[in-house]
Amino acid sequence: MSTAAAAPLYRLFHSPGACSLAPHIVLELLAETHGVSYEPVRVVIADGANRKPEYLAINPRGRVPALAFRDAGGTEQILTESTAILLFLAGRHPEAGLAPTDPVAAIRIVEFLSWLATTMHQTGVRTVFRPERFTTGTDKAAHEGIAEQGRITVRTGYAELEASLAGRRYALGETFSLVDAMLVVHYRWGNRCGIDMRHDYPRFAALVDRLRAIPAVARVIAREGIQVD
Ligand SMILES: N[C@@H](CCC(=O)N[C@@H](CS)C(=O)NCC(=O)O)C(=O)O
């Protein structure tokens, strides 16, 4: 008799503290509340694992997250882009209540996640962490100005977010949504951009404290081995 364990429903390729932390949190919540099985697969960017042929075979862009799953016909598919992965997981597991059916509530989530992934991540945080990606290799003198503009972009966004959190328990109101999972990532990145997030954005810090008090969120942070503050 075979003792092989059933393959998990999902494999999430992630790197500690990267934007893949958000789907990692959502998968852990789904595992806890609805028995969804998944395997987190570490692809540590700091070690260059995202540029190795094994990973490029999964995501030729060399980015995390990537999600492996089987479609209705049993064929394995790879999905990339954090926004797409989050919305896919919520839609595939509607019983978890992460995908509102009301069209306005649903599109507000897409709106927020799109802003985080584009303005805040790519034109904000990324220009601070990786200014060399926004100019030619020889133009080192430009790095400081690019990073400084990135800090202005993220500060403008965090100020907007801080104001919107007045009187709210979670990013979009009284209930946890996909956006909250991604905000843990952005709060942590803010600290790593040299911003004192707890001091400058106290409502954002309080939200992240509430999120970290959720056991599934705490478990993922511990598993990734990261500091949020
Ligand atoms: N738009 C993509 C961005 C993915 C992305 O840039 N991921 C980063 C980590 S947060 C990465 O893999 N970086 C590795 C690299 O740029 O070499 C998403 O939201 O999934």
The ligand as a Tripos MOL2 file, in Angstrom:
@<TRIPOS>MOLECULE
LIG
   20    19     1     0     0
SMALL
NO_CHARGES

@<TRIPOS>ATOM
      1 N1          4.3820   43.0220  -10.1630 N.3       1 LIG1
      2 C1          4.9780   41.8560   -9.5420 C.3       1 LIG1
      3 C2          6.3140   42.2440   -8.9640 C.3       1 LIG1
      4 C3          7.0970   41.0430   -8.5510 C.3       1 LIG1
      5 C4          8.4530   41.4570   -8.0020 C.2       1 LIG1
      6 O1          9.0600   42.4310   -8.4420 O.2       1 LIG1
      7 N2          8.9130   40.6820   -7.0240 N.am      1 LIG1
      8 C5         10.1830   40.9750   -6.4390 C.3       1 LIG1
      9 C6         10.1470   40.6990   -4.9370 C.3       1 LIG1
     10 S1          9.0310   41.7670   -4.0980 S.3       1 LIG1
     11 C7         11.2410   40.1140   -7.0590 C.2       1 LIG1
     12 O2         10.9960   38.9750   -7.3760 O.2       1 LIG1
     13 N3         12.4280   40.6610   -7.2360 N.am      1 LIG1
     14 C8         13.5410   39.9630   -7.7580 C.3       1 LIG1
     15 C9         14.2730   40.7590   -8.8050 C.2       1 LIG1
     16 O3         13.7860   41.8340   -9.1790 O.co2     1 LIG1
     17 O4         15.3190   40.3000   -9.2300 O.co2     1 LIG1
     18 C10         4.0520   41.3070   -8.4520 C.2       1 LIG1
     19 O5          3.3100   42.0860   -7.8580 O.co2     1 LIG1
     20 O6          4.0550   40.0920   -8.2560 O.co2     1 LIG1
@<TRIPOS>BOND
     1     1     2 1
     2     2     3 1
     3     2    18 1
     4     3     4 1
     5     4     5 1
     6     5     6 2
     7     5     7 1
     8     7     8 1
     9     8     9 1
    10     8    11 1
    11     9    10 1
    12    11    12 2
    13    11    13 1
    14    13    14 1
    15    14    15 1
    16    15    16 2
    17    15    17 1
    18    18    19 2
    19    18    20 1
@<TRIPOS>SUBSTRUCTURE
     1 LIG1         1 GROUP 0 **** ****
